[in-house]
Amino acid sequence: MFYYVLKYVLLGPLLKLAFRPRIEGLEHVPESGAAIVAGNHLSFSDHFLMPAVLKRRITFLAKAEYFTGPGLKGRLTAYFFRSAGQIPVDRSGKEAGQAAIREGLGVLSKDELLGIYPEGTRSHDGRLYKGKVGVAVMALKAGVPVIPCAMIGTFEAQPPGKIVPNLHPVVIRFGKPLDFSRYAGMENEKAILRAITDEIMYAILKLSEQEYVDEYAAVVKAQQAATAEKQRKFPRIPLS
């Protein structure tokens, strides 16, 4: 119930007023039945803008940190995400990927829409990064189509670390459903999973027109953080 209160009464109208998103390709999202909506991830607001424009309910796999924050703010954030029907997923440890897949398949088994960001994390620089193969595993195991989605302008409207969004035009663009039934029963073939994931990311790339980076975003973030920390500890001394 709280999901629909947020969507139609509290948050949805406010988001539409603030961002004024232009929606393209909404007819590609099926009116019934299970499907995966796979999108790029540029901003915290992506979690709420896409559900606000869809006619159907969509459930996202959200990082567990949203549900475990300390203090009053942490409890309110956790309550908000749970009430909105989002599912916490622990992204650490060897079992993290399997846990996400189990949760996602549970959503799809109820003929619902599942929202997922194949990059696994928000882009820190507005570029599109290599996708993780979990989306391919779920598409094959559940036998459902994947609808590519591009969020355009949300990085400029609310870049990482910014709470109050900027006034910037936003476009939410859905592409034609991708059918992978030809690979049925091959969810344990690594090469097939990689090919499917790359096809999904290419479809997102065509919709978003971002610059593509053939590396995982989390790896690039970690490398940049390590470099910054090294420069902080050992700053270069000018020779003159």
N, C-alpha and C positions, 0 to 999 in steps of 0.2 A: 504493500500500500504506500509506504513512504517513497518508494521509487517513483510512483506516478505523481505524488504530491510534489516531489522535486522537479520532475520533468515538466509538468503542466502548470504548476502554481508558483513555486518558489524559485528554483534555479534556472529552469529552461527559459522562461520569458526574459529573465535578466541577462542571460548569456546571449540570447538572440538580439537584445537591444544593444548590448555592449559591443559585440563583435560583428553584428549584421552579416552573418555568413551567407555566401551564395552557394547554393547546392546544385550539383550537377550529377546526372546519372543515377538518381535515386531509384529509377525504375529497374535498375539491375539488382536491387536487394529484394529477394523473394518475400512475398507476403506471408508465407507460412513455410514450415519445415525447417530442419536444422541447416545451418550454414556458418561458415567462418568468415568474418570480416577482418582482413589483414591489412594493417595500415602502417604508414610511417609514424614516427613519434617525435614531435618537435617541442612540445610544451605540456606542462601540467594540465592546461585547460583542454587538451585533446580528450582526456578521460570523460569530460562532461559535454563538450560541444557535439561530438558524434552522436551520443545517445539523445541529445536534445533535438536533433533534426530527423532521426529515424522514426518511422511510424511504429515499429516494433520495439519491444524491450531487448536490450543487448547486455550481456554480462561480460565483464572484463576480468582477466586474471591480473590482479594488482599485487605489487611487491609487498611482502609481509611487513616491511618497515612502516607502512601506512597504518598498520594495526597494532603496533607495539611501541609507539612513541611514549615518552615519559610525561608525567604531569597531566594537568587538565587539558592542555592542547592535544596531547597524545590520545587521551580518552575520547575527546570530542571527534578527532579525526577518525579514530577506529569506529566509533558509533556511526559516523556519517557514511563511511565506506560500506560497513555491514548493512546498514539500512538501505543503501542504494543497490544492494544485491551483488556487490563485488566480492571476489574470492581471493583471500590472501594466499600467496605462494612464496615459500622460502627459496630464495635464489642461491643460497650457499650450500656447499656440500655436493657429494656425488649423486644423491637422490633428488636433487632439486628439479632437474628436468623431468624425471619420471613422475614426480608429484604434480607438476604443472600439467602434464599430459593426462593424468588420471582425472584431475579436476575439470579440465577442458572437455574430456570425453563424457563426463557426467552431465555437463551442460547440454552437449549435443544430443545425448540420449533422450533428452526431454523435448526434442524438436525445437530448441531455442537457438537464438543467435549468439555466437561466441565472438568476442572481440579480442584480438591479439596483435601485439607489436612484434613481428619476427626479429627485429634488431635486438630485442631483449632489454633495452634501456633507451632513455631519451637521447637524441642527438645533441651533443654539446656545442656543435658549430653549424647546424643547419644542413649538413650533408647527410646522404643516405648511406647506411652501412650494411655490411654483409648480414644476411638473415640466418637465424638458427633453425635447425631442421625440425624442431618440435611441431611447427605448424604443418609440415608435410606428414609427419607421423599421425597427427590427429585427423587430417583430411583423408588419409587412406584407411585408417582404422574405423572411422565413423562413416566413410563413404559419402562425404558431403562436399559441395562446391566451396570454393574460396573466392570471395569477392574482394578484389584489391581496392584500397581506399587511399587517397592522398589528402593530407591536411596541408593546405597551402596558406602561408601567412601567419600561422600561429607562433612560429619562432620569433618573428618580428613583433607580434602583438604581446607575447609574454615569454621572453627569453628566460633561460635558467636563472633562478635567484630573484626574479622580479615577481612581486605579489600583485600589485595593481597593474592590470594590462594597459598597453598603449592602444591608441586608436589607430588601427591598421586593418585594411581589408583582408577578409579571410574567405577562402574557398574550400569547400569540402567536396571532393570529386570521387565518385564511385565508378569502377570499371566493370566490364562484363564478367560474369562468373567464370572461373577457371575450373574445368572438369578434369579430374585425374583418375577417373574410373579405369582407364587403360592400364594403370599400375596397381590395380586391386591385388591384395595379397603380397605385395612386395615391400611392406613397411619395414622390413629388417635389412633391406638392401641399401647400404650407405650411399652408393653412387646414385641410386634412384631418388633417395631423399634429398641429396644435394641438388640434383637436377630440378626437382619439383620446387624446392625452396628458391633456387636461382630464378626459375620462371616466375614465381610469385613476386620476387623483388624487382624483376625487370618490368613486370606489369605496373607495380607501384611507381617505379622510376619514370615510366612513360607518362603516368598521370601527374606526377609531382614536378617533373623536369628538374630534379635536384642533381647536384654533383654526386657521383657514386664513388664509394671507397670500398675496395674489396678486402676489408678487414673488419673484425668485430669491434663494435663501438666501445665495449667495455675494455678491450685490450688497448685500444688507442688512448682512452681516457687514463688508464693506469700508467701507460708509458709517458704521457704528458705530465701527469702528476709526479712521477718519479723524477723526470727531468727538471721540473720546477723546484722540487725539494732539493735536488743536488745543486742547482744554481743558488738556492737560498743558503745552503750550508757552505758552499765553496764558490762565492762570487768571484767573477773575473776582476783582476786588479789591472787598471790601465797602465800601460807601459810608459806613458808620458803624460 
